[in-house]
């Protein structure tokens, strides 16, 4: 009925060339050199196969440059280096990030995929918090999971979206660090004054 590894490799080629939403069962079968029936036999559906191929590619990215350990003498230099490598990947592996956005869009009408993505985010938050704090995952504080790691993940998603949309004006590593410092400064109150109240929705 066809080789499982051939199908995964074919699905990845289709993701690179056509993206997540435009790839059909026939596309994958042709790229893998097997019959369309092999997809159902090994994976059950096109969606399951594409998801596995996409998740495998994301894991490869994470192992190569997804860590939060950078090169430099100071924490700031290391953090800039981390973002410089991530930003470079947004251009070099544009297909991966475009496919991930398409998968997110598709997940809004696929409860099964949405549950998988949500579970993956929960795992990633704890891993990110542990990497940033330099402690084992078992020692991560829940406040860091919900705060520190969530913000880091939000920055990653936002920067990635800017790079695949408008790379000419998207921020580089130093821009990102400068922006985070500026945001932190806005939350500081060195004079001891009370912080301005945010407007309420009830007027």
N, C-alpha and C positions, 0 to 999 in steps of 0.2 A: 504493500500500500504506500510505499514511499518512505524516505528516511526522515526521521524527526529533525535531525540536525540540518539536513538540506532545506527543510521547510523554514526553520528559524533563520538560516542564512538568506534564503530567498525573501523572507518577510523583511529582514533588515535592509536588503538592497532596495526593496520597494519603498520602505520608509525614507531612505536616503534620496531616492529619485522622484517619488510621487507624493510622499507625505502620508499621514495617518488616514485622513478622511477620503482621499481619492483612490487609495489602494483597494483593489477588488480581489476576490478569490481567484479569478483567472490570472490576474497579475502575479500573485504569489506562486501559483502552480507553475506558470511559465518560467519565473525566475528560479524556481527550485528544480525544474525539470521533472515534475511528477504530475499525476492527475489531480484534479480538483477534489476528488473523493478522499485523497490522502489527508487533506486538511481536517475534514470532519473525523476521520479515523483516529488521528493522533491528537487533535486539539479540541474537537467538538465544534469550533466555529472560527471564522476569520478574526473576530474580535479577540478571542482568547490568544490566538497565535500572534497577532500584532502586539497585544499587550505584553506577552512574554518577551518578544524580540525587543520592544522598546525598553522594558524594565532591565533587560540584560545590558543594553547599551548604556543606560543610566548608571548601572552598577560599575561598568568599565570606566566611565567618566569619573565617578566618585573615587575609585581606586587610584586613578592616574593623577587627577588634579582637584578632586573635590574635597580634600582634607583642608583643615584650617591651620596647618603648620606651614608658615612661610619662612623665607630666608631674609636675614637682616640682623643688625645688632640690637635694635630696640623693638619693643612690641609694635610700635607704629610702623616701622619699616617692614616688619614681618607681615603685618596685616595688609599693607599696601601690596606686598608681593603676592599674597594670597589672591587679592582681587585682580591684580594684573594678569595672573594665570587664568582665573575664571573668565575675565573679560575676553582674553584671547580665544578661549574656547567658544565663546558665543559667535565669533566670526568664523573660526575654523570648522566648527561643527554645527553650523546653522540649522542643518536638517534635523538634528537631534532636538533642539529647542523648539523649532517650529512644530515638530511632531508631538512634543510633549504638550504644547498649548492646544493643538488640535484634539489630543486625547482628553484634555480637561474639558473642552467644549462638548465632546461626545459624551463624557461622563454625566453631563447634566440630564441626559435622557437614558442613561444606562446605570441603574442602581447598583449593579454588581461591580462595575468599574469604579463608580464613585466610592463605594465602600473600600475597595482596594487602595485607591489613592488616599483616602482619609486615613486608613491604617498606616500607610507608608509615611504620611506626614507626622503622625504621632511618634513613630519610631525615629524619624529623622530629627525631630525637635530634641529628643533626649540625647541623641548622638552629638548634635551640634552643641548643646549646652555643655556636655562633657568635654568636647574638644576645646571650646572656648575657655572653660575653667581649668582645664588640665587635670581633671579628676576622672575616676572610673564612672561609668554610667550609673552604677548602683548608688553612688554618693551624690548625684546631682540633685539639687534642691528643686522642688516643684515650681517655685517662683521663677527660677532660671529657665525651666522648660517652657513655661507659659509666657515669660517676658523676654529674656535675653535671646533665647533660641528662636522664638516666634518673630522677633524683629529682624534677626539675621536672615531668616528664611524669607521674610517679606522684602528685604533689601535685595536678596539674590533674585527673586522673581521679578521685582520691579526693574532692576538693572538689565536683566536678561531681555525683558520685553522691550526696553528702550533700544538695546543693541540690535534686535532683529527687526525693529521698526524704523529706526533712524540712526544708523551707526555713525554717521558723520558728526552728530552732536551728542551722542551718548557719552556718559561719564567714564573716565578711566579710573584706575586704582587710587590715584592721589585725589581725584575729584571726590570719590566716594568717602574717603577718610576725612577730607576737608568738610564735606557736607555733614557727616555724622558729628564732627566737632562743633559745627555751627548750630546743629540742632540741640546738642548738649548745652551749649552756651545760652540758648534761648530758655532753657529750663532752669538755669542758674539764677540766683537772686543774691548777689554778693552784698547788696546794701541792706538786706534784711527786710525789704519791702514785701508786702503781701502780693501774691501773684494775681494778675487780672483774672476775673471770672469769665469763663467761656459763656457765650450766649445760650440761653435755654430755648427749647423748642416751643415752650408755651408763651413766648413773648415776654 
